[in-house]
Amino acid sequence: MAELLTKGGPVVWLLVCYSAIGLAIVLERSLLFLRQRRLPRSLQENLRCLLDQPDKLDNSDAKPGPEYRIVQAITNADAGEVEDLRSVGNRVRSDELQRMEYGLRTLGILGNTAPLLGLLGTITGMIKAFMVIEQAGGKVDAQALAGGIWEAMITTGVGLAVAIPLLILLHFLEGAVERRNQSMETTIALLLERRGKAQAYHAPSEQPHHWEGITDGV
């Protein structure tokens, strides 16, 4: 491995940094999703009447999570006689989405630029090989070209080896965020369903998440 890193040149070292940063983001996001608990089934079944019986929230064993924070914010707003409860739910949902999406844009940039860095290393390696040919007047053996060819092949392979896992993991994380977003939308809808002051919840039209534009072409 040390020999590959040495022969690959600075581009390979940069790709190793890409891999370390990407892995750190994936682990941190995965731990975040594991810590965010869902509402217990008993509380989910009582969401429709929770605004009329807020004591059920206080007596529940719900763990802190996006859905719980939405329910808590809406019940507190209702107790404070706030009229637009849907706006309160939307605001908390938006905050939770931003928290869950943090780092995904960086992960997408790393995954999409890693192959380009590998290609850059391939070009620089071939340039070195042709420079050797030029200096030798066209009469060189394969051993003289080995350094440039090594660098060209190694950087391409490392670039792909870094990019493919990062993009796969990115899509898994995007899926986790989208599923949690749907869960939050359902929570708001059920919570406001029976209240005359709020119509059935419809998620506002939004621009695509910032990471969707990065991975659409993958």
Solvent accessible surface area in square Angstrom, and as a share of the most:
residue,aa,sasa,rsa
1,M,167,0.74
2,A,76,0.59
3,E,104,0.47
4,L,73,0.36
5,L,28,0.14
6,T,102,0.59
7,K,76,0.32
8,G,0,0.00
9,G,14,0.13
10,P,103,0.65
11,V,16,0.09
12,V,1,0.01
13,W,133,0.47
14,L,82,0.41
15,L,0,0.00
16,V,61,0.35
17,C,68,0.40
18,Y,36,0.14
19,S,46,0.30
20,A,60,0.47
21,I,87,0.44
22,G,0,0.00
23,L,97,0.48
24,A,60,0.46
25,I,28,0.14
26,V,12,0.07
27,L,99,0.49
28,E,77,0.35
29,R,10,0.04
30,S,40,0.26
31,L,100,0.50
32,L,18,0.09
33,F,35,0.15
34,L,132,0.66
35,R,149,0.54
36,Q,13,0.06
37,R,129,0.47
38,R,125,0.45
39,L,9,0.04
40,P,32,0.20
41,R,182,0.66
42,S,66,0.43
43,L,4,0.02
44,Q,76,0.34
45,E,120,0.54
46,N,47,0.24
47,L,4,0.02
48,R,113,0.41
49,C,27,0.16
50,L,0,0.00
51,L,13,0.06
52,D,87,0.45
53,Q,77,0.34
54,P,70,0.44
55,D,81,0.42
56,K,66,0.28
57,L,15,0.07
58,D,120,0.62
59,N,119,0.61
60,S,33,0.22
61,D,108,0.56
62,A,18,0.14
63,K,107,0.46
64,P,89,0.56
65,G,0,0.00
66,P,0,0.00
67,E,3,0.01
68,Y,43,0.16
69,R,73,0.27
70,I,0,0.00
71,V,0,0.00
72,Q,72,0.32
73,A,24,0.19
74,I,0,0.00
75,T,13,0.07
76,N,94,0.48
77,A,13,0.10
78,D,25,0.13
79,A,87,0.67
80,G,56,0.53
81,E,144,0.65
82,V,60,0.35
83,E,127,0.57
84,D,79,0.41
85,L,0,0.00
86,R,89,0.33
87,S,55,0.36
88,V,16,0.09
89,G,0,0.00
90,N,32,0.17
91,R,138,0.50
92,V,16,0.09
93,R,4,0.01
94,S,47,0.30
95,D,64,0.33
96,E,4,0.02
97,L,9,0.04
98,Q,125,0.56
99,R,109,0.40
100,M,0,0.00
101,E,9,0.04
102,Y,161,0.61
103,G,17,0.17
104,L,0,0.00
105,R,121,0.44
106,T,60,0.35
107,L,0,0.00
108,G,0,0.00
109,I,80,0.40
110,L,15,0.07
111,G,0,0.00
112,N,47,0.24
113,T,41,0.24
114,A,0,0.00
115,P,45,0.28
116,L,113,0.56
117,L,25,0.13
118,G,1,0.01
119,L,103,0.51
120,L,92,0.46
121,G,0,0.00
122,T,22,0.13
123,I,88,0.45
124,T,42,0.25
125,G,0,0.00
126,M,69,0.31
127,I,91,0.46
128,K,97,0.41
129,A,4,0.03
130,F,125,0.52
131,M,95,0.42
132,V,48,0.28
133,I,52,0.27
134,E,137,0.61
135,Q,146,0.65
136,A,43,0.34
137,G,63,0.60
138,G,50,0.48
139,K,183,0.77
140,V,47,0.27
141,D,92,0.48
142,A,82,0.64
143,Q,155,0.69
144,A,47,0.37
145,L,30,0.15
146,A,36,0.28
147,G,51,0.49
148,G,7,0.06
149,I,73,0.37
150,W,98,0.34
151,E,10,0.05
152,A,0,0.00
153,M,114,0.51
154,I,16,0.08
155,T,0,0.00
156,T,51,0.30
157,G,40,0.38
158,V,39,0.22
159,G,0,0.00
160,L,86,0.43
161,A,65,0.50
162,V,15,0.09
163,A,3,0.02
164,I,96,0.49
165,P,63,0.39
166,L,10,0.05
167,L,25,0.12
168,I,92,0.47
169,L,63,0.31
170,L,0,0.00
171,H,77,0.34
172,F,142,0.59
173,L,11,0.06
174,E,16,0.07
175,G,23,0.22
176,A,24,0.18
177,V,0,0.00
178,E,63,0.28
179,R,143,0.52
180,R,15,0.05
181,N,11,0.06
182,Q,97,0.43
183,S,28,0.18
184,M,0,0.00
185,E,43,0.19
186,T,72,0.42
187,T,7,0.04
188,I,0,0.00
189,A,30,0.23
190,L,35,0.17
191,L,1,0.00
192,L,0,0.00
193,E,85,0.38
194,R,150,0.55
195,R,49,0.18
196,G,86,0.82
197,K,84,0.36
198,A,11,0.09
199,Q,148,0.66
200,A,61,0.47
201,Y,16,0.06
202,H,136,0.61
203,A,46,0.36
204,P,60,0.38
205,S,119,0.77
206,E,94,0.42
207,Q,153,0.68
208,P,94,0.59
209,H,30,0.14
210,H,84,0.38
211,W,10,0.03
212,E,49,0.22
213,G,59,0.57
214,I,37,0.19
215,T,8,0.05
216,D,113,0.59
217,G,82,0.79
218,V,91,0.52
